[in-house]
Amino acid sequence: MILFVEILRAVASVLLIISAGFYLRHLEKNKRQRKLVPLELIMYFTIQFAFILFAISLLIAVFF
């Protein structure tokens, strides 16, 4: 049962990362066409910051 929960958590994490990537791409496209509203701007920077933290955590997990 614990293995199932870990697999489910991993699948959910992958889906969140993929969907955040697509949304970030959408925001970048909108940013080129028009100025982003404040909520979109906050989401834009939050997603970028989350990807940076995710990359750092992967590097720490791999090398330490």
Secondary structure per residue as TSV (DSSP state, phi and psi in degrees):
chain	resnum	aa	ss	phi	psi
A	1	M	-	360.0	-39.1
A	2	I	H	-65.1	-37.8
A	3	L	H	-62.5	-41.0
A	4	F	H	-61.3	-42.7
A	5	V	H	-65.5	-40.1
A	6	E	H	-65.7	-40.0
A	7	I	H	-65.7	-42.5
A	8	L	H	-62.2	-41.3
A	9	R	H	-64.6	-40.6
A	10	A	H	-65.2	-42.3
A	11	V	H	-64.1	-42.4
A	12	A	H	-63.2	-40.3
A	13	S	H	-63.7	-43.0
A	14	V	H	-64.0	-42.9
A	15	L	H	-63.5	-39.7
A	16	L	H	-64.8	-40.5
A	17	I	H	-65.6	-43.6
A	18	I	H	-64.8	-45.8
A	19	S	H	-66.7	-36.7
A	20	A	H	-65.1	-37.2
A	21	G	H	-63.2	-43.5
A	22	F	H	-65.6	-39.1
A	23	Y	H	-68.0	-38.2
A	24	L	H	-62.6	-40.9
A	25	R	H	-63.3	-41.3
A	26	H	H	-61.5	-43.4
A	27	L	H	-65.2	-38.2
A	28	E	H	-64.7	-38.3
A	29	K	H	-64.3	-44.0
A	30	N	H	-66.4	-33.5
A	31	K	H	-65.2	-34.3
A	32	R	H	-71.7	-31.8
A	33	Q	H	-84.6	-36.5
A	34	R	S	-153.4	170.8
A	35	K	-	-75.4	137.4
A	36	L	-	-76.3	143.7
A	37	V	-	-73.0	162.1
A	38	P	H	-55.0	-40.4
A	39	L	H	-65.6	-40.6
A	40	E	H	-65.8	-37.4
A	41	L	H	-64.8	-41.7
A	42	I	H	-63.3	-43.9
A	43	M	H	-63.8	-39.1
A	44	Y	H	-58.0	-50.2
A	45	F	H	-72.6	-34.5
A	46	T	H	-64.6	-43.7
A	47	I	H	-65.6	-42.0
A	48	Q	H	-61.6	-43.6
A	49	F	H	-63.6	-39.5
A	50	A	H	-64.8	-39.9
A	51	F	H	-65.4	-37.9
A	52	I	H	-64.5	-45.3
A	53	L	H	-63.3	-38.4
A	54	F	H	-64.0	-42.2
A	55	A	H	-64.9	-41.2
A	56	I	H	-63.6	-42.5
A	57	S	H	-66.2	-35.2
A	58	L	H	-66.3	-41.8
A	59	L	H	-62.9	-41.5
A	60	I	H	-64.6	-42.2
A	61	A	H	-65.9	-34.8
A	62	V	H	-77.5	-42.5
A	63	F	H	-96.9	-11.0
A	64	F	-	-125.1	360.0
